[in-house]
Amino acid sequence: MNNNQPRPDRILEIANGYWATGILGAAARHSLFTHLEAGADTVDQLATKASISERGAQTLLDGLVALGLVELRDAKYRNTAEAATFLVEGQRTSLSSFAKLKLGEMGKLANQIDVFRAGGPIADAMVEVADNPHWEEVVPAIAAQSVPVATIAADLLCLADAGEISILDLGGGSGIYSAIWLELNPAARSTQLDWGPVNAIARRLLKEHDVADRFTCIDGDFHTIDLGTAAYDIAVYSHVAHQEGPEDNVAIFAKVRQALKPGGTLVVCDYVVDDDRGGPSFPLIFASEMLLKSKKGGTWRRADYQGWLAQAGFHDVSFHPTPSPATLVFAR
Ligand SMILES: C[S@@+](CC[C@H](N)C(=O)[O-])C[C@H]1O[C@@H](n2cnc3c(N)ncnc32)[C@H](O)[C@@H]1O
């Protein structure tokens, strides 16, 4: 057989991609990774701990072995290092809630065909609605993704030793950037602008981190709220640029430039696409999520950020990879 002949395997795997979402989401819902980490390592033990059938437990474990999230040795199962770090519940880096959220979103994929025809979200899939309860579900689930990124940003900007700095987080969600940065720098203060119910979630996280006394919130819409002049040393815009269209991103960047002190830094975190839109794969595919959920969002190229930030009055723009699919963009 000619080894260069195209094979159907990969296409079958892609077409059945929902199997992976289903197995990961169901395993997370039944806390299998948490039970494995606590020492349950056989099908019957895991079935009992998770209160599921043995047939269901065996099927989930088969799927998890196939996905490379669980290892099988001498008839005993255990988490891989990846699953132990990112899928056990209760850890700061846990993506378990995210896996559950994605399982719940699978039904929305049925809208995909219409979305491509219409060029935008259909009915209730749109998320850019004031005080959308969608965010209250999403922000705690995505917080773990920002832990390594916020930590790297703090290192690159030497935030721990920066003294009495003032931080503004636009669409700060769970408050994870403020929580990490205020913990690292005991003289820093942070303000988060987000919808009221989301800010309430952030306040709880900051309290858990014992830094709530240096955290304030502004409830409302970042498109319309005045951000002031020369008030902040650092501004954050994490996983927000992809829900906004080009004009809104430029307008927000210009408001942020004015709100920053001279020499202050805007930190953008998002899925950034190469200028020729040839990669990387995660940001390219994520654009379909924004077509499904946002009026004008997408995944933007490095050149887009460079152009928009220059228009908004920033002169020095740099891009930094992270150990996640997101890129950090610093603008001064
Ligand atoms: C994808 S989440 C990102 C959360 C956080 N920055 C992070 O990286 O984990 C987007 C956040 O922006 C907030 N948001 C969206 N549109 C907004 C608006 N017009 N005004 C204020 N906040 C908004 C949402 O409530 C949500 O918290």
The ligand as an SDF file (V2000), in Angstrom:
LIG
                    3D

 27 29  0  0  0  0  0  0  0  0999 V2000
  -14.5400   36.3230   28.4270 C   0  0  0  0  0  0  0  0  0  0  0  0
  -14.8000   37.1580   29.9310 S   0  0  0  0  0  0  0  0  0  0  0  0
  -13.1320   37.5630   30.4200 C   0  0  0  0  0  0  0  0  0  0  0  0
  -12.9850   37.6980   31.9150 C   0  0  0  0  0  0  0  0  0  0  0  0
  -11.5660   37.9880   32.3960 C   0  0  0  0  0  0  0  0  0  0  0  0
  -11.0520   39.2170   31.8590 N   0  0  0  0  0  0  0  0  0  0  0  0
  -10.6430   36.8250   32.1070 C   0  0  0  0  0  0  0  0  0  0  0  0
   -9.7460   36.9420   31.2730 O   0  0  0  0  0  0  0  0  0  0  0  0
  -10.8410   35.7490   32.7210 O   0  0  0  0  0  0  0  0  0  0  0  0
  -15.4270   38.7230   29.3870 C   0  0  0  0  0  0  0  0  0  0  0  0
  -15.7930   39.6210   30.5440 C   0  0  0  0  0  0  0  0  0  0  0  0
  -16.1620   40.9010   30.0340 O   0  0  0  0  0  0  0  0  0  0  0  0
  -17.3600   41.3200   30.6760 C   0  0  0  0  0  0  0  0  0  0  0  0
  -18.0650   42.2200   29.7560 N   0  0  0  0  0  0  0  0  0  0  0  0
  -18.4970   41.9030   28.5130 C   0  0  0  0  0  0  0  0  0  0  0  0
  -19.0470   42.9940   27.9280 N   0  0  0  0  0  0  0  0  0  0  0  0
  -18.9500   43.9990   28.8370 C   0  0  0  0  0  0  0  0  0  0  0  0
  -19.3230   45.3660   28.8200 C   0  0  0  0  0  0  0  0  0  0  0  0
  -19.9030   45.9060   27.7340 N   0  0  0  0  0  0  0  0  0  0  0  0
  -19.0850   46.1220   29.9190 N   0  0  0  0  0  0  0  0  0  0  0  0
  -18.5020   45.5710   31.0220 C   0  0  0  0  0  0  0  0  0  0  0  0
  -18.0970   44.2720   31.0760 N   0  0  0  0  0  0  0  0  0  0  0  0
  -18.3370   43.5130   30.0060 C   0  0  0  0  0  0  0  0  0  0  0  0
  -18.1240   40.0560   30.9760 C   0  0  0  0  0  0  0  0  0  0  0  0
  -19.0790   40.2330   32.0100 O   0  0  0  0  0  0  0  0  0  0  0  0
  -16.9730   39.1210   31.3610 C   0  0  0  0  0  0  0  0  0  0  0  0
  -16.6700   39.2330   32.7180 O   0  0  0  0  0  0  0  0  0  0  0  0
  1  2  1  0
  2  3  1  0
  2 10  1  0
  3  4  1  0
  4  5  1  0
  5  6  1  0
  5  7  1  0
  7  8  2  0
  7  9  1  0
 10 11  1  0
 11 12  1  0
 11 26  1  0
 12 13  1  0
 13 14  1  0
 13 24  1  0
 14 15  1  0
 14 23  1  0
 15 16  2  0
 16 17  1  0
 17 18  1  0
 17 23  2  0
 18 19  1  0
 18 20  2  0
 20 21  1  0
 21 22  2  0
 22 23  1  0
 24 25  1  0
 24 26  1  0
 26 27  1  0
M  CHG  2   2   1   9  -1
M  END
$$$$
